[in-house]
Amino acid sequence: MLTYIIRRVLYSIPVLVATSFLIFTFVSITGDPLGRLRTNPAITREELHSIEHSKRLDRPVIVRYGYWVRDAVTKEFGTTLFGNQKIWPELKRVMWHTVQFIGSAIIISVLFGIAIGVYSALRQYSLFDYTATTLSFIGFATPVFWLALMMQVLMVQVFLKWHIRIFYTSGLSSPVNAGHGFHFFIDRVQHLALPVLALCALSIATYSRYMRASMLEVLNSDFVRTARAKGLLERRVVMRHAFRNALIPLVTVVALDFGALFAGAIVTETIFTLDGMGFYFINALEASDPYPVMAWLMVVATMVILFNLIADILYGVFDPRIRYD
Amino acid sequence: MTERSVHDPTLAVAPPGADVSVQPSLPGDPSELTYQYGLEVQARSQWAYARRRFMRHRLALGSLIILLAIFGCGLFANFIAPYTYRQINLQALSQAPSAKHIFGTDSAGRDSFSRVLYGIRTSARVGVLVGVLSTVIGTIIGGLAGFYGGWIDNLLMRLTDLFLTLPLLAVLLVAAKYLGHSTPLKLALLLAFLIWTSIARIVRGSFLSLREKEYVEAARAAGAGDLRIMIRHMLPNTVGPIVVAATLTIGTAILLEAVLSFLGFGIEPPTPALGALLNEGQDQGLDKWWLVTFPGVIIVVIVLCINFVGDGLRDALDPTQRRIRA
């Protein structure tokens, strides 16, 4: 087991290096950061050349990659191309918001996904099962951004009609009177509720389908029949024998879904103007600044690799049948 | 020769009274031949079986009809739409849905229903183009990777592994930003270029196992070349999964087109696309609920139908794969 973990960690190092190279070349060749300056008649060619030279944009990609890696390691991703602002402090600040956002989304979707999936499997072909199935199919077809928009529309209609504000449709907290302690928490919940719900919908649909299939498979297996045959209470059969085994495949599903949640965060944070990583990414992209974009992709890729690593290890812990050799 | 034809077992099947000598002059259709002998057996091709299985899948059949209707409305938008997509009516600014404008109007007085119809046309065009392109690219590269293995295979697998670590949407956004003002064709090329890998993986997996089949060995023994084996023997046996994946890819492409256009990195405003319409709707204020509701509902219905059709095709074309039915 330990050798497996070590081997797995060592394997992710070349993956990370390859990813960093891919990110750098991809972002470099797909964008000319000085494009907007080039079309500006007020900037002379000499000025452009001096900018290019000072930012090392006139060097070959591979050389620039070397400089970028050096900056990323020793100077925490260096500075932005425009305005020379440090990238890492800003990225770290918005990351904390996104961790709250995505974290609560994962917890809620896992809890609801498991509950719905298990109940659907236990009451297969019941009204509940059919409703859950229909809803999850609709969930697969619904774009996250549209769901978010519809929630906003609903809140706006409610507000126009009855003048009550249940949830806020933009921002992380109220600009004034955000309050302290408990009030701050309630305010944050009122702001995060809609974006989290929009982000969760697709994940709940996915997890509940997987959980249902996995639970059905386990319920039809021999050891569950044995447990029933030796006269265990149905409750105990379901909870101790079936449920715990059905949970195992979900670990991989959740881990693989992690990257998709970041994609969802880009969309939801933009719509709800949440000051998080997704919003940061869109802003950097719109400013044609390559370095924050690269830093963002690198941080997300690292997180995804880390999450898959943890999932692999957890899988081995939960399922002793898995052999590592 | 004559002795053998007397003992021919096929003659024994002929009912008494049937004139065997007529046999050569019968029309070539084998089904008529069997009817002639009173056998209630009709020859059916694999496609006929697949069609029957698909037709039995009510949900898939219904979805296909709805989907064709929606795409048809988009295709014939210039005949169906009551107005053009840029016809401004200053007498009817930001009107809620009414009998005259069933989807309402936007802040420039343009009829939302007409714009949605033209939007369907753009989005469907992008979706189908991406479906075709990524299927062709994915099948060729996946087929080569699965058949030959080696460096193509390694490259393909590592490439898809790497793309798994990055959110697809982020990669698409960076690339779309580079393309700038997108036409539907440019956007379709971009999407196809980035999502062919899923089809390539499917074809690769299938070719990898088909390569070891006896009939491939037999074809090789008969002197067939690599290309002939791949196209004549392996590809027809992979058609099922490819068709299913291609169908689902159209849905994915429509969703991705919508989100890119919505974020302002896809199709630019003068061309109506479903995502771009939602972007405009959001800009004009969320109190005008009709501007963001209808295009979105259309997207959901299209993608839902595509998913059900894909499900039906899977059941029809790949009967060996028993799925847990919902």
Interface residues (C-beta under 8 A of the other chain):
Chain A: V15 A18 T19 L22 I23 F26 V27 T30 G31 T133 F137 I138 F140 A141 T142 P143 V144 F145 W146 L149 M150 Q152 V153 V156 Q157 L160 T169 A213 L216 L256 G259 A260 F262 A263 I266 V267 T270 I271 F281 I282 L285 E286 S288 V293 W296 L297 V300 A301 V304 I305
Chain B: R158 D161 L162 L164 T165 L166 P167 L168 L169 A170 V171 L173 V174 A175 K177 Y178 G251 L255 A258 V259 F262 L263 F265 L278 G281 Q282 L286 D287 W289 V292 T293 G296 I299 V300 V301 V303 L304 N307 F308 I324 A326
